[in-house]
Amino acid sequence: MSFFALKGVKLLEETITQVKENLDNPEIQISRVLPTMFDPVTNVSKDVEQMIRDYFKEKVFQTKIHINVKLEEAHSNQQTIFQYDPNSKGANQYWKLTEEILNHGN
């Protein structure tokens, strides 16, 4: 959740447009957006989240994944968060995401 992430989304949309035009694939699109690395303490995270929600509207998951040390530790140990620390805040947020997907479709 940074302004560089917004720039990345813009580049992704440009790439999708090119694929649609150059590869004749009009079906390709961004289906959902997951806010990650959210830091509730910073205004930047809050501002970027609001911009993403304003732009993508209902495509943005309600669940957001906060910055979490346990997630980074799991990654550096080449484990899923569910293997590394299944009771962590990060694991709980990914379970919440899973429930959101299952309850509302993709």
N, C-alpha and C positions, 0 to 999 in steps of 0.2 A: 504494500500500500504506500507507494511513493509516486512522485511525479514522473520518474523514469518509467514506472510501470504503465502509466497512462500513455507515454510515448510508445512503449512496446505494443500496447493495444492498438494504437493508431497504425503502426507498421503492420501488425497482423491483419487488420482490416484491409489495408492496401494490398497485401499479399493475396488475401482471399479474393479481392476484386480482380487481380491479375489472373488468378487461377480460373475464375469464372469466365473471363474473357478469352484467355489464351489456350486453355485446355477444354473449353466448351463444357464446363461443369457448373451449370447454374444452381445446382442443388446445395453446393457447399456453403456453410454459414456457421456463425458462432451460435451454438445452441444454448449454452449456459455460461455464466461467469461466476467464479468462486473467489471471493476476497480472501487473500492469504497474507501472512506476515503483518497482520493488523496489530497495531499498538494503540490501545485505547487511551493511553496517556498523551499521545501527541495529536496536535491539531492537524498535522499533515495527513495522518492516517484517516482521521475523521473527514477531512475535506476531500481526499481522494475517493474514499468510500461513497460520499454523497455524489460526487461527479459521476462515478461509475453507475450508481443507482439511477441518477437522473438520465443518463445516456442510454443504458441498457434496459432500464425499467424492470419488467417482470422476469427478464432473463437472469437476473442476479439472485443467487441463492440467498436465503435469509441467514443461513449459517455462515459464519466467517471464522477463519482459522487465525488465531492470535499468534504472535511471536511467542515461541515457547522453547526453552532450553532443552527439554526432554525430546522434542521433535528433532532438534539438531543433533543431540547425542545419539538418538536412534539411527539417524542417517549416517553419522560418522562410524557407528558400529555395524553398519550394513544390516540393520534390522528394521522391521516395521515398528511403528510405535506400539502396536499391540503385542509384539514380542518383547520390546524393551521395557515399556512401562504402561501396561494396559489401563492403569488407573489414573494416568496423568491427565492434565487439562487438555493437552493436544489429542490424546486418544478419545476423550469424551467429545471433543468437537468433531472429530472425524466420524464417530458413531452418530452424532446428531446429523451430520451431512448425509450419512447413509440412510437414516430414517427419513430425512426430507426427500431424498431421491425416490425411495420406495413408496412413500405416501403421496407424492405429487408427480411421479413420472420424471423423466429426464428433463 
